[in-house]
Amino acid sequence: MIKNIAHLRQDYSAATLDIADTRPNPIDQFAHWFEEALNAEVKEPNAFTLATINTEGRPRARVVLLKGFDHEGFVFYTNYNSAKAQELLDYPYAALCFVWLELERQVRIEGRIEKVSAETSREYFQSRPKQSQIGAWASPQSTIITDRAILDAEMERLEQQYADEEVLPLPPHWGGYLVRPDLVEFWQGRRSRLHDRVQYRLEDVGWVRELLAP
């Protein structure tokens, strides 16, 4: 029998979100909240759920790590041969969702996506720990493998090949994406499920802020 979990709930009371107190630009508001997440020692505050859609109209989601943001948008890195990369090639739009439970907060982001430059990808790739660089070369991401030993053997081969080097070349199948947001929503948990929601929409005149019902 499936365990009954209907009773699991928590009332939120850590903070409030007044639209009058938010920044005019959602990137600035995100930066403010992200800094508070860091100060609160939220575990992996840069982790977010990335949602894409395939050619059959089926949505797919996975957790990835944010590696940079500015007024252009939000940057993450991945294998360009992966399933998500193929989906982004077919439909270059994505949705991001950050959840910081320690602060009872959520941020949703939607927008068009594009690849960053090879130089930007190379700069970040070569700043990663050496084992992470090797792992990017070793893994044929999203393909079916018959045994974990295949990955271990490839890792060992690459470790030997690059034993005397601390920096590996950028794999041709690996790099970054920039999500250019056109919608951002900030959510703050409140009592009785009457949460605070502030939405930013990008219009011709710039960013428009709106208060949403929970």
Residue pairs with C-beta under 8 A, 6 or more apart in sequence:
11 191
11 192
12 104
12 188
12 189
12 190
12 191
12 195
13 104
13 189
13 190
13 191
14 103
14 104
14 189
15 103
15 104
15 105
15 188
16 188
16 190
16 196
17 186
17 187
17 188
17 196
17 197
17 198
18 196
19 198
19 209
19 211
22 29
22 186
22 198
22 209
23 29
23 32
24 207
24 209
25 71
25 200
25 207
26 181
26 184
26 186
26 200
26 207
27 69
27 70
27 71
27 181
29 184
29 186
29 198
29 200
30 69
30 107
30 184
30 186
31 69
33 100
33 103
33 105
33 107
33 186
34 45
34 46
34 69
36 103
37 45
37 100
37 102
37 103
37 105
38 45
40 100
40 102
40 103
41 102
42 100
42 101
42 102
42 103
43 102
44 65
45 98
45 100
46 65
46 66
46 67
47 63
47 64
47 65
47 66
47 98
48 63
48 64
48 65
48 66
48 96
48 97
48 98
48 99
49 61
49 62
49 63
49 96
49 97
49 99
50 61
50 62
50 63
50 64
50 76
50 84
50 94
50 95
50 96
51 59
51 60
51 61
51 94
51 95
51 96
51 97
52 59
52 60
52 61
52 84
52 87
52 88
52 91
52 94
53 59
53 60
53 87
53 91
53 93
54 60
54 83
54 86
54 87
54 90
54 91
55 90
55 91
60 83
60 84
60 87
62 84
64 76
64 78
65 76
66 74
66 75
66 76
66 98
67 75
67 76
67 77
67 124
67 176
68 74
68 75
68 124
69 75
72 178
72 180
73 111
73 178
73 179
73 180
73 181
74 96
74 109
74 178
74 179
74 181
75 116
75 176
75 177
75 178
75 179
76 176
76 177
76 179
77 121
77 124
77 125
77 174
77 175
77 176
77 177
78 84
78 85
78 141
78 174
78 175
78 176
78 177
79 85
79 136
79 139
79 141
79 142
79 173
79 174
80 115
80 173
80 174
80 175
81 140
81 141
81 142
81 143
81 173
82 141
82 142
83 142
88 94
88 113
88 177
92 112
92 113
92 114
93 110
93 111
93 112
93 113
94 110
94 111
94 113
94 177
94 179
95 108
95 109
95 110
96 107
96 108
96 109
96 110
96 179
97 106
97 107
97 108
97 109
98 106
98 107
98 109
99 105
99 106
100 106
104 188
104 189
105 186
105 187
105 188
105 189
106 186
106 187
107 184
107 185
107 186
107 187
108 183
108 184
108 185
108 187
109 179
109 181
109 183
109 184
109 185
110 181
110 182
110 183
110 184
111 179
111 180
111 181
111 182
111 183
112 179
112 180
112 182
113 177
113 178
113 179
113 180
114 177
114 178
114 180
115 175
115 176
115 177
115 178
116 175
116 176
116 177
116 178
118 170
118 175
120 176
121 170
121 174
121 175
121 176
122 170
124 176
125 133
125 136
125 168
125 170
125 171
125 174
125 175
126 133
126 167
126 168
126 170
128 136
130 162
130 166
130 167
130 168
133 167
133 168
134 155
134 158
134 159
134 162
134 168
135 155
136 171
136 174
137 154
137 158
137 168
137 171
138 151
138 154
138 155
138 158
139 151
145 151
162 168
181 202
182 201
182 202
183 199
183 200
183 201
183 202
184 199
184 200
185 197
185 198
185 199
185 200
185 212
186 197
186 198
186 199
187 195
187 196
187 197
188 195
188 196
188 197
189 195
190 196
190 214
193 214
194 214
195 214
196 214
197 211
197 212
197 213
197 214
198 209
198 210
198 211
198 212
199 209
199 210
199 211
199 212
200 207
200 208
200 209
200 210
201 207
201 208
201 210
202 208
